[in-house]
Amino acid sequence: MAVATQKQKKPVKAGQKVKGASKKKKVQCKFQVDCTHPVEDGIMKVAEFETYLKERIKYNGKTNNLSGVITVDKDKNKVYVTSEVPLSKRYLKYLTKRYLKKNNLRDWLRVVATTKDAFELRYFQINNVNCATSRSTTRRRKTRRITTERFAICSRIKAKRLRDLFPRL
């Protein structure tokens, strides 16, 4: 019969790494939403958008449960979302679109990814939309409806400027 001998562990000196005892890396996601254009025009407030994100971001399947893991901060015209757990960029874009829809700004603003971890709220380029012509409206019902909507948008914007459409907040 063979007797199993146990290996004696060597004492670990300060500053040495122990095998198998690795630290967990904190996953840190940092996203930025730039709201400068609508805030300067006075159609949106950054503070309201920040509170909306704090109330709506879900963590462990619950809203209003950020518990220090996810932080939402604002700085003048920008909102910063920092997370120690994985947070999807698409989810943040989804929440931003919902906020715009709730405040009736979705028809005028769009969410554009400027960098890997940043979004920007931009106006639609409506000036480049071609107004309807009588020839294109007679082709099909579907095209007629689309072109008449474009014509209505063009004439509305020519009649009033964008600032006149939104009262100051």
Secondary structure as UniProt FT lines:
FT   TURN            14..15
FT   TURN            19..20
FT   STRAND          29..34
FT   HELIX           36..41
FT   HELIX           46..56
FT   STRAND          58..59
FT   TURN            60..61
FT   STRAND          62..63
FT   TURN            67..69
FT   STRAND          70..75
FT   TURN            76..77
FT   STRAND          78..83
FT   HELIX           89..102
FT   TURN            103..104
FT   TURN            106..108
FT   STRAND          109..115
FT   TURN            116..117
FT   STRAND          118..123
FT   TURN            127..128
FT   HELIX           134..137
FT   HELIX           141..159
FT   HELIX           162..165
//
